[in-house]
Amino acid sequence: MQSSHAAAAVSSTFDDPNLVAYGGLEPVVRLAERCGLPTLAGEHIRLPVSKDGTGSFPAAKLMSLVGGMAAGADSIADMDRLRHGAMGRLFSGVRAPSTPRSFLRSFTHGHVKQLHAVARRFLPELARHTPLLPGADQVAYADIDDTIRRTYGYAKQGAGYGYSKVKGLNALLGIVSTPLSAPVIAATRLRKGPSNSARGAAAFAAETIRTARACGASGLLVVRADSAFYGADVVNSCRALGARFSVTMRMNASVKAAIAHIDETAWTPIKYPKAVWDEEGQCWISDAEIAEVPYTAFTSKPKKQQVTARPIVRRVKRLNPDAVPAGQGSLFDTWRYHAAFTDSPLALRDAERDHRRHAVVEQVIADVKNSAFAHAPSGRFQANAAWLALAALAHNLTRAAGALAGTFHARATTATIRDHLINVPARLARSARRLTLHLPERWPWSEDFTQLFSTVHAPPAF
């Protein structure tokens, strides 16, 4: 590629009032309106109205924040990207960055809970209006994990050093997915940086499960989590709501003793990632094997809190015997063991494979951190908690738009959806009281954009 004109023949000026940089934001906002997001915000968010009007019109301010995040904003100052060209004619109620800044700073813990209530109701509406979670009535998964959002300086309330030895805020996410869909965020919590991962995890798991059920997950629902959430309260919370669990176990003395009693003939080789098929032996060479053994967990708790289920143990050949942790027996010199405590009704191989797919939550965390939650933009803790909840709203809305656009975008990252379907330059024209978006000729993803646009602008079905 090279310039087709001499440098002197090219000039630039910002003088066209009819252009917009985010033509695809119009169908996304229309989708949010059809699913009732402004109405939910108006019903559930009750901020005190001050003389400067901070608490008034919460729906308009929330829509400005979610719209800016869907367009790629990751800070409050970035919200100014919505005020250019013809955006004021394409949308009404767009607020200057100073307005959502004051809006967020007025949030208390109670107001953040109101925002969580909006998110819990909005996701099922998205699932009802779009193919967001196909197959949820058969099998669905709820994954829970936390992450540290690194912060800098001394002005962030709640920032501190947690398990990762990184200074920041602790964000807890609950996601929902199916074997046919990409994951969406069902619940969020922002916590102080030094917070223990399992703090409040039982109630959080219950909220995630209830939201998943509201989204149509009426069949098998398995809650997956890592060893930080291995505890009687989390497991019993899942069982009380009719969900199955699959939680990585901590290697304590009783777990090691149970593993030691597994007969050598009970181990089954599995096709491990990057395994090699041996034609001569007709087997996978991966040094990965699985087995299961009956086990009763949490025996130090009262009888009603103890849980008997099937630990699924995976062992992998230890390549460096010198790296054996101190105190391990000879059994652990040759193999590394990983155990998942589960009551999944699936067969051994399927249950073990499904547990490893818990890693999907890391993709969501990376996606959110690479978009709206790239920063915790305020010095106030509750403002950042609201920002995280809004980032989840924008994530789910963007993913729902991708699901309407087509098969590829239904599983693409939100960054790809923004690049292909939202950040599309357009020229706004008006004729006979009708607005028309003139989009680039030969846009590579024009068919998917048209599918999204025509679906959200079709008359509602009754």
C-alpha angles and dihedrals in degrees: 000000000000139000113278095207137051113265092247091058095060125077137162136211135168100229110115112109093187100063128097126187095208107049091156091060090078096068090041092055090044089054091051090051093048089052091051103247096145091047093049091050092050092049101045109028111080111176122173110258111233129192091267090054095246095148098041125102096013092172093059092048093046091050091050091053095045091044092051091049091049088054091052106270114153100173138038092253088055089066087080087078088081092065105072139103114336096347090109090060096042093050134027126211097032107162130212115247092255091063098056088042091060089041093056094043090057092061120113127187090270092053091050088054088053088054089051088054089055091050093049091055098040098056094059089050090053089049090050095050099039138035089255099139109022114188094019090132088064108035131355136166131214115199125192126196141139135223139189119246103207115230133187134214128017102279100087115101112225096014116141146131116290137172092307093056087235121125112239148083125303116237119194116201132189115194135187127209143155131214087260100044143060115248125266129197114257100175141006137192129182114209137176115282096249093050118133110247093236095050107128090351095135094058090041092052089050091052091049091050093049091050091048090052090050088053091059102270092143097144131058110343118186121191112210128193141153128252093279088073096045102124142116094251094056095044094046091047089058093047093048090058096045096254126131121233137218112182129167110245127228113240099243125156096271093050091050090050091052091050091050090059094057109114114240091235091058094070115104122199114234136197099258123194110281091011118157123231112229108211094192095051094032091224142104114263104211105114087231119129135168137205139161134222134184113258139171113214132202095025090163088066127080115285095258091057095050115103128205114200142130119286108209107211123200120191128194126191110262106236095192111043089183089068095066109132116247115270097026117134126237090268089068095047093081102031138041112219130209120182131194120195109217145155092198113149091217124109118269097262094045094046092050092048092048091052092054088054088069082094087083087085089066089059090055092048090051091047093052093044090052092053133028096349093053085112139022091226103192134064090222118086098217091049089056090047089055090046090056091050090049090049088056090050091051091046093053093044091051092048091049089053089052091050090055092047098060149286097295097050092043088073100027122110117264089248089060092047090052092048095047105033112016109034092059115138114232141175116226118221129180125207130160091354090304125119119217126192111214105204130192116287115247093015102177094227099039094123093056091045091051091049091053094043096048093046097053092043095049117107111270116263116243 
